[in-house]
Amino acid sequence: MNRHPVSTISDTLIAWYAPNRRDLPWRKTKDPYSIWVSEIILQQTRVAQGLGYYHRFLQAFPTVQSLAAAPLDDVMRVWQGLGYYTRARNMHAAAKQVVDEHGGTFPNAYEGLRSLRGVGDYTASAVGAFAFNIPRPAVDGNVYRIWSRIFGVFTPIDTAEGQKELYQIAVAQLDKKRSDIFNQAIMDFGGTLCTPKSPRCGSCPVADVCYAFRNSAVALLPAKSKKAKVANRYLAYLMVRHRGDTFIRRREGRDIWHSLYEFPLIETGGSTALKTLEKTPEWKELFGGVKPAVLHVSPRLKHLLSHQRLYVQFYILEVKTAPYFLSTNFIRVKADSMGEYPTSRLIDGYMAAEPVEKYFLQPKSG
């Protein structure tokens, strides 16, 4: 396959990048900590959304030492709403690694960066290129898309074979002397011109050598071998009132929203109706012989995650006597203090949209 000389494509993209680069704060520094923060945030987040979080995160934790020393709850609270919370937990752990194993200084070699918790090949290459000009291509889905279109690679990008082939192209095309600028140029090129849908081929500086453009195959590339399956899940959150308080606990395990706080939760195979919930072992464990009064039931809400479709209802219940299981396994909190605890975007959105405090601040009528 004709790979084209580096000067044909890399020089063209770097020349295009100079007047078209996006003005982003992490491009104005060589500080590896700030660059690393931006890269972790942008792993699963668009630039427009991530920008505000980047500023808030650095304001809360301006140095890797301050991040390492912070309680995990504080980190999760700053991250709240950004999703993919494993990123925040890994950042906290990686900051501790930098402090404990590297004397508070970020490693300046690819292998050292790659050893940090949550730092994969792409992030290590990107931070290495931008902070230390390490000559490695930062290759992610955007880069796979660009090179598969330009060079007409139909090997699926969700296979090891396809990723290896495209990585070899990325290495061959890398401007090793200007690794930082070249990787930034590729990012902006994929983010503004060679986009997944409706790419701006008419403005593309390399359209004349692009296989997909010349062969009307833009919509066919990159190729994928399989479509990700989306699982349906049915959740019922129980906001239990007792003497004006409610109950929450930190979510554990390897499921979604690990380390975030939530109300008692019952997951079913389909229905989240009250008569279904009352028959579950979780309901009996939560309430024992206590029968709660129902104050409010939300409509069924739909919440989309990357590979999960959640159908959720919120119940506000009242008990005269706090059941033993709730009292011993959950934290008692004021309803209006929920903002002090990091929660999922789902719970945060429900609390913002539904004035649940009225069920806690006013006595139940009747």
N, C-alpha and C positions, 0 to 999 in steps of 0.2 A: 504493500500500500504506500502511496506517495504521501509522505508526512509534511512536505513543504519545508524549506529551510526556516530556521528560527526567525531570521530577519524578516521574512515575508509576513508572518502573523504577529509575533510578539512585538516587533517594532511598530507595526500598524496599530495594535491595540494600545500600546503605551502612548503613542502619539495621539490617539483618539481620547485617551483618558485625561490627558493634561488639561484640555479646556472643558471636559465634561464631567469631571470628578465630582462626587457628592461631598458637600461640606459637612463632615462628621467629626465630632470632638475627639474620638479615639485615633484619628489620623493626624492629630496635631501633637502627638506625644510619642516618645520611644519608651515610655514607662511600661514594662511588661505586665505589671499588675493591672493597670487601667485597660490595656489592650486585651488581656485575658478576660476581664470582666465583660467587656463588650462582646468578645467572641462567644462566651458561654451564653449570654443573654440572646444573641442572634442565632443560636443553634436552632431554635424552634420558634423564632419570633421575627416578625417583619421589622424593618428598620424604623418605620414610623412609630410603631408601638414601643419598640425597645428603647428608643432614645430617652424618653422620660424616666424609664426604670434605670437606665444607665446613670443618669444624673443623681437620682434618689439613692441608688445603691452606693455610689462613691461619696455622697454627702454623709450617709450613715456610717460607712466603713471606708474611710479615705486611704487606708493602707492595708496591706496584707496582715500586718500585726493586729490591727483593730478588728479585722474580720475573724481572725483566728481566736481572739479573746472574747468575742461576742457570744452570748447564749444562742443556741440554735433557734429558739422561739423568736428572737429578735431578727435573725436572718430571714426566717420564713415569713415574718410579718412584712418586711420590706419587699419581699418577693411576691407577696400575695396578689393574685389576679393575673400573674404572668404565665401560670401553668407549668406543666412538666417539672414538678417540684423536686424531682431527683437532682436536677441541676443545682438547686440551691444547697441541698444537703451535701452534694459532692464538692461544691465550692468551699463550703465551711471546712470539710475534711481536708481538702487540698491546701487551704490556707494554713491549717495546722501542720501539714507536711512541710510546707515551705519554711515555717518558723522553726519547727523541731528538727528537721533533717537538713535544711539548707541555710540555717542561720538568718532567716528572714529575707534572703535574697533569692529572687527567681532564678532557676537554672537557665544558663545561656546556651545550652546545647539541646538538640532535638530529643535525645534519649532521656535527659533529665526532665524536660517538660512532659514527655510522654508518660513518665512514671507517676505523675500527679493524678490524684483521684478524679475521675470524670473527664480526663483529657485524652482524647483519641488522636488518631493520625492527623486528621484535618486540623483540629485545634492546636496541636503541638506544632504543626507546620506553619499555620497562620501566625501564631504568636512568635514563633522563631523567626519567620520572615519579617514581620512588621517591627519587632523590637530589636532583633539582632542581625537581620538580613541573611539568615541562614538560607542557603540555596536549595530549597525544597518547594515543590508545588503544593499548595493547599487545595486538596481535591475533595469536593462534596457533590451533592446532587446537581447543583448549578453547573459545576465544571464538567460533570459527565454529560449533561445536556449540550453544553457548548461544543465540546470536542466531538460528540457523536454526530451532531449536525454538520459541523464543518468538514469532518473526514468521512462521513457516511458510514458510521459504525452501527450495524444492525444487531450486534451481539447484545442481548438484554442487559441493562445496567443493574438489574437486581440479581445477577449471577456473578460468581467469583471470576469466571472467565471474562465477562464484559468489563468488570471493574478493573481487572488486571490490564486488559488491552487499553482501556482509556487512561489508566494511570501511566502507562508507558508513553502514550502520546503526550500527556501533560509534562512528563519529565523531559521528553525530547523538545518540547516547545518552550520550556522555561528559559527565561533570560536570567542566567545565574548571577550576573553582576548586578542586576536590578530586581532581585527576587521580591523585595518589598513592594515596589511599584507595580511589577507585573502581576502579582497576586491580587493587589487592589484593583488593577485594571480589569482583570477577569471577573472579580466580584461585581463591579459596577456594570460591566458589559452584560452579565447574566441578569442583573437586577433591573436594568433599564431598557435594554434592547433585545437580547436573546432570551426573552421571558418564556415560561412554560406555555402560556396561551397568548395568542395575538402578538407574536414577536414583531418588532419594527424592522423588518428586513430592508425596507426602502432606505433606512438611515444607517444600515450596517456597514462599517468600514471594511469588512472582509467578505462581503456578499459575493464578490467576483470569484473567490476561491472556495466558497461554501457548497459542499455537495448537496445538502438539503435544499438550499435555495435554487441552485441550478437545475435540480431534478424534481422540483415540486414535492419534496418529501419532508417539509418542515413539520407537518402535523404528525408524521409517522415516527419521528425521532425526538427523544430517545426511546428505544424499544424496551418493553418490559415483558417478562415471561408470565407473570401472574398478577392478579389484582388482590390487594389486601382485603381480608375478610373483616367485616364489621360485626361485632357481637352486640346483641341487645341485652340490657340489664334493667331490672325493675327494683327501685329503691324506695323505701319509705323512711323518712326522718321523723322522729318523735320528739317534739319540743315539750318536755314535761314540766308543768308548773307546780311548784309546791311552796306555799307561803311567799309568793312573789319571785322566787328563784327558779332557775332551770338547771339542767345537768349536761355537761359535755365531757369528752375525754379525747386524748390524743390518739390519732389513728396509727396503728402499728402494722407490721407485716409487710409483704412485698407488693401489695395491691396499689391502686391509684391513691394519690393524696396522702402518702405516708408522711408522718410527722405533723400533719395538720389536725386541727381540732374539729370535732363534729358532735352532733346530737346522737342519742341512741339511734341505731340504724337497723332496719330489717330488710333483707334482700329476699325477694321471692322469685319464682319462676315465671311470673307473668302479672297477675293481678296485685294491685296494692290497695285494694278495698279493705275497709276496716274488718269485715267479717273474715277475710283471708288472713290478715295480720293476727287476729285474735287466736287463730288455730296454730300458729307457728310456735316452735320451742323457744324462739328468741323472745316472743311476747310473754310467755309464761315465766321465763327466766327473769325478765325485766320487772314484771309486776307481781309475780306470785299470785296471791289471792286478792290483791287490790284491783278494783275495777275503776279505771280512770274515766273522768267525764271529758267529753269531746267539746272543745271550745271553737276549733276552727280546722277546716280541711282545705288545703289548697287544690286548685285544679292540677291535673297531671301535667308536669313540665317535661319538656324534651331538652336534653343537654348533650351536645356532641363533643366527643373526644376524638383523638386521632383514629383509633380502631374500635371505639365503643360508642354505642348509642344508648344513652341513659334515659329512662322514663321514671320520673321522680314525683312523689307527693310528700308534702309537709303536713304533719298533724300537730296541732297544739292541744295538749291534754292537761288535765288538772287532777291531782291526787290530794286527798286530805291527809294521808299518812305517807311518808316517803318510803317506798319499798326498800328492803335491805340491800338488794343487788345494786340498785341505783345509788344508794347512799355510800356504798363501799367501793364501787368500781368507777364512779364518775366524779367529776369536780362540780361542786355547787357554785353557780355564778349568777350574777344579776343579768337579766336579759339585755339591759342597756350597756353592759360592759363587754359584750361579745367582740367589739372592735379591738379589744386588747389582746385577743387570741387570733393567731393566724388560721384562717379557714379557707376552704376551697372557693373557687370563683362561683360555683353553684350556690353554696350557702351564703356567701357574701352578697350575691345578686338577689337572692330571695329576701334576705334581711333588709336590703336597701329598698326593694320594691313593695314589700308587705310590712305595714306598721305593726309588727308583732308586739311591740311594747304595750299597746293598749290592752292586750290580754293579760298583761302582768301587772300593770299599774292600776287597773280598775278591778274591782271585785266582780265576780261572775254574777250576772243578773239572774233572778229567779231562784 
